[in-house]
Amino acid sequence: MIDAGYLEKGVTGLARAVDHNWSQGHFGCALAATWDLCVTRGLPAGAEEALQEQLDRVIEARSHLFEPFPAAEAEPELVAEIPALLEGRLDVLRHGGHDAIYSAFALDGLRTRPDMATPEIIEGITRLLEGVLDLGPEGQLWGVPVEEEELGPLATSETELVENALRTATEFDPMYYEIQGIVGHLLTHTHALVMLSRLGYPEVARTGWEAARRHAARVRLLHTHFDKSYWTPVDPPDADPLSPEFWAAERDTLADSSWGYGHFFKYRYQFYDLLRYVEDPVLRQRAIAHMPLLIMNGFKAQGSNPEEYMVPVESV
């Protein structure tokens, strides 16, 4: 069974991220998500041990994020400050929905570890969220004005919300390494909203559905406005990504680039958890077939920066 210390470090990583850069919150989420994955799915021992081995590498490489806070008495009532920050603010799409993503994992971790709801930890988490909330909406996607988005229908249920996101994501066939940050975050953003709901904040989560709708529209811009010939198809894995066989093959090849800001870990948990909400059996199987995007075995993008592969169709 995975050590609960990984969840503790996940919450710690979220609370310390703001002292470095808002994007560093990815790594606290990676630890918390992997703990959730192991606890909820009961992985085979070989797979769980290999996942922990990789988490240990993340912790060692980014030790500045996981230094324990000084011991202090918990004040569980302070947790309410986190959803309070989100009220009326999740309707705007900010950098892949990380306002919802970070808050969902923070609240999930603090529910399991209420002893960590100390003033210093809560302050760190709320400062991180305030930093993301202050980023404001993005006005363009690699030079394409977001006003060119074609909004789909607004979901009327969590099942519709999840199925709309998965249908949009799986329209890519094949999947491409270069777009994992946008397409993958559509799923993790959507997952964070249903996660917030089941944690007891359905009204706060519901305000984020409009941002998820815009996120899906932004993914569709990738189809209509960019030249896919510049992109690199994702290699499908040879084994189930939750199996010991997968990890035996990947154990020695994984490196910092494979961690992809924690995507390698949290995409995995959030994808499988999203499937709980899917009622369409055909969509479920299609989503599973497209799982390589959520695995991210190394980053094989052509070029060294987005300008080299996010080429607008009009300029080709």
PyMOL commands that set and color helices and strands:
alter all, ss='L'
color gray80, all
select helices_A, chain A and resi 5-17+22-41+45-61+63-66+76-86+95-112+114-116+119-133+146-148+158-169+177-198+202-206+209-225+228-230+244-250+256-277+281-289+292-295+306-308+313-315
alter helices_A, ss='H'
color red, helices_A
select strands_A, chain A and resi 140-141+144-145
alter strands_A, ss='S'
color yellow, strands_A
deselect
rebuild
show_as cartoon
